[in-house]
Amino acid sequence: MNSSLNSVNFAHHYLSKITGMKYLLLLLITAGIATQSIGQNRIKDKFGKGINIVGKDSSFTMKFGIRFQTLFTNDWDIRDDDWGFVEGHESNFLLRRSRFKFDGFAFTPKLKYKMEFGLTNRDMGGGINTEHGFSPRFILDAYLEWNFWKGFSLKFGQSKLPGNRERVISSANMQTVDRSRLNSRFNIDRDIGISLKHKWKIGKNFTVKEQVFFSQGEGRDVTIGNQGGYCYTFRGEILPFGSFQ
């Protein structure tokens, strides 16, 4: 009787070990498949291109990007053009820009959107007053752009005015951190309104672009509305060798 019970217990213990090993093997296989699946879903974009999200039915896309720029300034005065009399030395390290950007399309590639937010003091400068509701100016861009027919597009919201070339080039693509002083004196940067854009080609490369912007004229992130008069901006470009890269 004891021998029979010992045999049964041994068989039960042996089967339990086999069952446990099966579960362990199954767990390892599952973990291996999961690891392999994660490895196959890597982000394909290169560094600097942001993170792209695409809807399963391709009805929307969103690209998220971050960037920041630092700046060191070093100023001094030279009296009477004499290097022996250098005075008034000042230096400063700055976090010039720090920004989040979201852009993509919704429902159709012809309906694009963009949102960009500035987080540094220089990005938010000019706020904390009545015009801006006593709050910092976080929002840089917030607009929809609808390509409603061929080369024609309508843009609604807050964005850069189509001013001089120095202004419309993104700070991320410039060779230096800051633009010229002349640029800052002759534009109001961004504004809120509606814009009509048109682009067409003559032949293979010759490109013509026009854009007219009707805006409030008070700058970005204003909360108190128009203060008298609106802003009308027009920009035309003739590019014989095609658009710039």
C-alpha positions in Angstrom: 0.0 0.0 0.0 2.8 2.4 0.9 4.7 1.5 -2.2 1.6 2.3 -4.3 1.1 5.7 -2.6 4.8 6.5 -3.0 4.5 5.7 -6.7 1.4 7.9 -7.1 3.0 10.8 -5.3 6.2 10.5 -7.4 4.1 10.4 -10.6 2.1 13.4 -9.5 5.3 15.3 -8.5 6.9 14.4 -11.9 3.8 15.5 -13.8 3.7 18.8 -11.9 7.3 19.4 -12.8 6.6 18.7 -16.5 3.5 21.0 -16.4 5.5 23.7 -14.7 8.2 23.4 -17.3 5.6 23.7 -20.0 4.3 26.9 -18.5 7.8 28.3 -18.2 8.6 27.4 -21.8 5.3 28.9 -23.0 6.1 32.1 -21.0 9.6 32.3 -22.6 8.2 31.8 -26.1 5.5 34.5 -25.5 8.1 36.9 -24.1 10.3 36.2 -27.2 7.5 36.9 -29.6 6.6 40.2 -27.7 10.2 41.3 -27.8 10.4 40.6 -31.5 7.2 42.5 -32.2 8.4 45.5 -30.3 11.7 45.3 -32.2 9.9 45.4 -35.5 7.9 48.5 -34.6 10.8 50.9 -34.4 10.5 54.6 -35.3 11.7 54.8 -38.9 12.4 58.5 -39.0 15.9 59.9 -38.5 17.0 62.1 -35.7 15.8 65.6 -36.2 12.6 64.6 -38.1 10.4 64.5 -35.0 8.0 61.7 -34.0 5.3 60.9 -36.6 1.9 59.3 -35.8 -0.4 58.1 -38.6 -4.0 56.9 -38.1 -4.7 53.3 -39.0 -7.0 54.4 -41.8 -4.6 57.3 -42.8 -7.3 59.8 -42.0 -4.9 61.9 -39.9 -1.2 62.4 -39.1 0.6 64.3 -36.4 4.3 65.1 -36.1 5.7 66.1 -32.8 9.0 67.9 -32.4 11.0 69.7 -29.8 14.0 72.0 -30.1 16.0 74.6 -28.2 18.7 77.1 -28.9 21.3 78.6 -26.6 23.1 81.9 -27.1 26.1 83.6 -25.6 26.5 87.3 -25.9 29.6 89.4 -25.1 29.5 93.2 -25.3 31.9 95.9 -24.5 32.5 99.6 -25.3 35.7 101.0 -27.0 36.2 104.7 -26.2 37.5 106.9 -29.1 38.3 103.9 -31.2 41.2 103.1 -28.8 41.5 99.4 -27.9 43.4 100.6 -24.7 40.1 102.0 -23.4 37.8 99.0 -23.3 35.0 99.4 -20.8 31.4 98.4 -20.0 32.0 94.7 -20.5 28.9 92.5 -20.2 28.4 88.8 -21.0 25.3 86.7 -20.8 24.3 83.0 -21.4 20.7 82.7 -22.7 18.3 79.9 -23.5 17.1 81.8 -26.6 14.4 79.4 -27.7 12.7 76.3 -26.4 9.7 75.1 -28.4 7.1 72.3 -28.9 5.7 71.9 -32.4 2.7 69.7 -33.6 1.7 69.6 -37.3 0.0 67.2 -39.7 -3.3 66.9 -41.5 -6.8 65.8 -40.5 -9.4 63.9 -42.7 -7.5 64.7 -45.9 -3.9 65.8 -46.8 -5.5 69.0 -48.1 -6.5 70.1 -44.6 -3.3 70.8 -42.7 -2.8 72.2 -39.2 0.1 73.5 -37.1 0.5 74.4 -33.4 3.8 75.7 -31.9 4.4 76.8 -28.4 7.3 78.8 -26.9 8.5 78.1 -23.4 11.4 80.5 -22.8 11.2 84.0 -21.4 12.3 85.4 -24.8 9.6 83.4 -26.6 6.9 84.7 -24.2 8.3 88.2 -23.9 5.8 91.1 -24.2 3.0 89.5 -22.3 1.8 90.2 -18.7 -0.2 93.3 -19.7 -3.8 94.3 -20.6 -3.5 93.4 -24.2 -2.5 89.8 -23.5 -4.9 89.3 -20.5 -2.0 89.5 -18.0 -0.7 86.2 -19.1 2.5 85.1 -21.0 2.3 84.6 -24.7 2.8 80.8 -25.0 1.2 80.3 -28.5 3.4 81.1 -31.5 1.4 79.3 -34.3 -2.1 77.9 -34.3 -3.8 77.6 -37.7 -5.6 75.5 -40.2 -4.6 75.5 -43.9 -7.1 74.2 -46.5 -5.9 73.5 -50.1 -9.4 74.0 -51.6 -8.5 74.0 -55.3 -5.3 73.2 -57.2 -2.6 75.7 -56.2 -5.0 77.8 -54.0 -5.0 77.6 -50.1 -6.8 79.4 -47.3 -5.2 79.7 -43.9 -7.1 80.6 -40.8 -5.6 81.5 -37.4 -2.3 82.8 -36.0 0.9 82.5 -37.9 3.8 84.5 -39.3 2.9 87.3 -41.7 4.3 86.8 -45.2 7.0 89.5 -44.7 10.6 89.7 -45.7 12.6 86.6 -46.5 14.6 86.8 -43.3 11.4 86.7 -41.2 9.7 83.8 -42.9 12.7 81.4 -42.6 12.4 79.4 -39.4 14.9 80.1 -36.7 15.7 76.3 -36.8 17.0 76.7 -40.3 19.1 79.9 -39.9 22.9 79.9 -39.7 22.9 82.2 -36.7 20.6 82.1 -33.6 19.2 85.7 -34.0 18.0 87.7 -37.0 19.2 91.1 -37.7 18.1 94.3 -35.8 16.7 95.7 -39.1 14.4 92.7 -39.3 13.0 93.2 -35.8 12.2 96.9 -36.5 10.2 96.4 -39.7 7.7 93.6 -38.9 5.2 92.5 -36.2 6.2 88.9 -36.5 2.9 86.9 -36.1 -0.7 88.0 -36.3 -4.2 86.6 -36.3 -6.3 86.6 -39.4 -7.0 84.9 -42.7 -4.6 84.4 -45.6 -5.0 83.3 -49.3 -2.0 81.6 -50.9 -1.4 80.6 -54.5 1.4 78.7 -56.2 1.8 77.9 -59.9 4.5 76.8 -62.4 5.6 77.8 -65.8 7.3 74.8 -67.4 9.2 72.4 -65.2 10.9 74.6 -62.6 9.8 78.3 -63.0 7.6 78.9 -59.9 5.5 81.9 -58.9 4.1 82.3 -55.4 1.7 84.9 -54.1 0.2 85.4 -50.6 -2.1 88.0 -49.2 -2.8 88.2 -45.4 -5.7 90.1 -43.8 -5.0 90.3 -40.1 -5.9 92.2 -36.9 -2.7 94.1 -36.8 -2.1 93.8 -33.1 0.4 91.0 -33.0 0.1 87.5 -31.5 -1.9 86.3 -28.5 -3.8 89.6 -28.1 -7.1 89.2 -26.1 -8.6 92.7 -26.3 -9.4 92.7 -30.1 -8.6 95.3 -32.8 -7.4 98.7 -31.5 -7.9 100.6 -34.7 -7.1 99.7 -38.3 -6.2 96.3 -39.8 -3.0 94.9 -41.3 -2.8 94.1 -45.0 0.3 92.1 -46.1 1.2 90.9 -49.6 4.2 88.8 -50.7 5.1 87.8 -54.2 8.0 85.5 -55.2 9.4 84.7 -58.6 11.7 81.6 -58.6 13.1 80.9 -62.0 15.0 77.7 -60.8 12.2 76.4 -58.6 11.5 76.5 -54.9 14.3 76.5 -52.4 15.1 73.2 -50.7 
